[in-house]
Amino acid sequence: MDKNLLTTFLDLLETRSFNRTADRLDISQSTVSSRIRQLEDMLGARLFQRGRGGAVPTAAGHKFVGHSRSLLATWDIARHEVGKLEDYSGALRISAQFSLSRTLLLDWAEALRARDGDLALHFEVDYSAQIMRDLEIGATDIGVMFSPRFMPDVHVEQIYHHDFVMVSTLCEHIKDVRPDQYLRTVYTPYFDRNHDERLPGLRQAPMTVGNEEMTVAFLQRFGGSAYLPKHVVTGATQMISELRHVAGAPLISLPVYSVVHVTKRHDGLIRLALDMLDELIQHQGSIGISD
């Protein structure tokens, strides 16, 4: 498909005017009309209703928006990756959740670079939902996350457990932790369920935050008790001298998954990267990784 057809469609969707789209794309109005007609003929559906109110997208037009953006994104990714192969031995795009980026992602990148210095690597840190969308359209090759969406087009494999421990600036034992001094961090729905089942008295915390970096910052400013990834605690105690482990608090472990598109499952470079990740996991139990 001609990329110009998609670009013209998306611009017209925004402007709702053939004249404005022609001006913005520096083409004639007849060219805009021709491109839209060509796209409609290819799809077998009318994308816009033409009238005094301008170009109004039809139901089919609205439906095609997501597909057109995905097609453009896929094209840009392909152009980027193919261009890279001119200068590198291969290219690999890896995405991981925020809580997994501090240690594992850095060590993985170091290992991959040590194995092949001519390998082009791109790393992204994001939430599970966005990583899944990127995997679907080919914007990333490997996703590492807590909460994958199980779909026919992806291969999901559990690779380890990520451990979370309770720390506090105020309490030494779980029996002394008060709800009004508890800072709840929202990691994943799985974490929330485990937390509420094992600590029902701390369900209704007055303050919640979205990631461990904010949790550390809030503990540093206000004090209190909270759960942190085990590998973060050492660095946090260096910043907050009074921070300590809370005795009697349950350890909460989250399963972590690798996710690849089924069409790439047996790709040699991706298999190599995942094998190297497995090797790293076997040697990192000290930072809160368990089988």
Buried (B, 14 or more C-beta within 10 A) or exposed (E): EEEBBBBBBBBBBEBBBBEBBBEBBEBEBEBBBBBBEBBBEEBEBBBBEEEEEBBEBBEBBEEBBEEBEBBBBEEEBEEEBEEBEEEBEBBBBBBBBBBBBBBBBEBBEEBBEEEBEEBBBBBBBBBBEBBBBBBBBBBBBBBBBBBBBEBEEBBBEEBBBBBBBBBBBBBEEBEBBEBEBBBBBEBBEBBBEBBEEEBEEBEEBEEEBEBBBEBBBBBEEEBBBBBBBBBBBEEBBEEBEEBBBBEEBBBBBBBBBBBBBEEBEEBEBBEBBBEBBEEBBEEBEEBBBEE
